[in-house]
Amino acid sequence: MQEITYRFRFSDGETATIVAGTGAGGQIPLRLPEWTKLSVHQCPNCPLSVAQESHCPLAIQLVPLMKITSHRYSYDLVDVEVETEARTYTKNTSVQSAMGSLMGLLSATSDCPRTRFLSGMAQFHLPFSTEIETLFRALSSYLATQFLRQKHGEQPDWELKELRESYAQLIEVNLAMAARIRSASEKDGAVNALVILDSLARSLQFSMDMAFEELRPIFENRLSSGQKEARPEE
C-alpha cells in the first residue's frame, strides 16, 4: 500500500513523525518492549501460538505510537498533518482523536490475522473520519470484495455474515489490546484512542442493518428501480 505519514506537534513543543505502509517497518525498534510479547494479555481469540510467535504483530505495529502517546492525556491538544501520495490533511485535535485515526491505520496494516479484513480500507485511508464516513468505507469496501468474489466464481457474502463475525472478533481483540496498552501507559491517551475505535467496531457489528439505513438518504433517488425516468418538458 501507499506510504502515509503522520506528523505531530504537541502543545509542549514535542514533535514526532510516524509512517505507515511500505517501508514503515524501519520505525519498529530491534529490541521490542515487554508489553509486545504475545503472552502478555494475549487475545482470547488469537489464532497464533506462543510457541511459534514471540510477539503480538498488532502490538509491534503500535510501538512507535505508544512511544509518543503513553505519557499523554487523551484530552491534550496536538497539531496533526497527514500526508498521502495524493493530498495532505491538517487538524488541531485531541490526542485521543489523532491517535485513534493513526491506530486504525496501523491496525489495518499489521500482520494480525484478526485485523487483516481491514486492509482494503487502509489503502483508502481517510484521517479523522466521522462515524458515518467510517460506516460507508467499511461497508463499501466489503461489498466491493463480494462483487470481485462473484466475478471470479467464488461465493459472495451479500448478507454480511462474515463481516459481522470479523467485527465480533475485532471487539475481542480491542478488549485485550486495551489491557495490554494500559499496562504500558502512564496516562490515558493511547487507551482512549482505542476506546474510540472499539465503539465504532461495536456500532458496525451490532447495528449493521441500521447502518445501511443511516446511509439510505444518500442514495434515496436511486432506490426506486420501478420509477419511470423523468422526461424533459416538451
Steps between C-alpha positions, in 0.01 A plus 500: 500500500598865478707668770298723731688739728360639825685802644419625850578823683387480861410799716822457702709543183587133446480381139479150356454325167351156439482334159259218413516287186790386282835543671344603831651202680820699552327682784462180702787465752716188484453451872128479563345599835366236738135594442523393134562132585219277374454350847422841656120545503475270197161532330270209595421450129861529382579225245875539554707274722749628758719205405529632144460878540691690767323834459152626413505639142244769583687611813823523299329730253387730783845544659580836327155634594539394863840665520348844439161446667532288815598803711220726372142561602224432249378861514842657428503696174721428203549640148492215250605490135425187300674467164389247239613463140201701378436764768581639845260535794551726801308527826534628855334239716524293818762229549231231515350613167838527325628170634170326432535593133859375483430192713227393259745523211778315684257225602379453144858474368626262771553126459231420758265236351201667670556845343596378152144553372554877542792516254282622213391799706864582578573543131239779493573636846299808601653678802265628771200338330157546655288205609284513185811521279648197677175309455496581130862399447465175696183390323598609149843338533345170608231506231761574232685188618183293464448629146854394410440161660193448287683613185766235565253218560519507879204512740425859600372598844229753420340444843819630670527194726878485475531874560288479815716213623820690419384797706398270786854360499643854480309605813672220695835618365425858608420392856824305538703770323358765736628297796838464330526873424381597849779292652757698297351850547550770758191692385183431299581644155557171318236306692224749419606502135429128494169556679390721208590230249324236707178703513501518120559125475211432739274736306571311178480152647173544687322751275606414146146507359435828679825630352360442152192698599724787608651499152166463323428876457821537299370254239126568533458621141651175365300250705169512310587272209142490381466875477473632148782712373414867508456646154588855406200728453392538141 
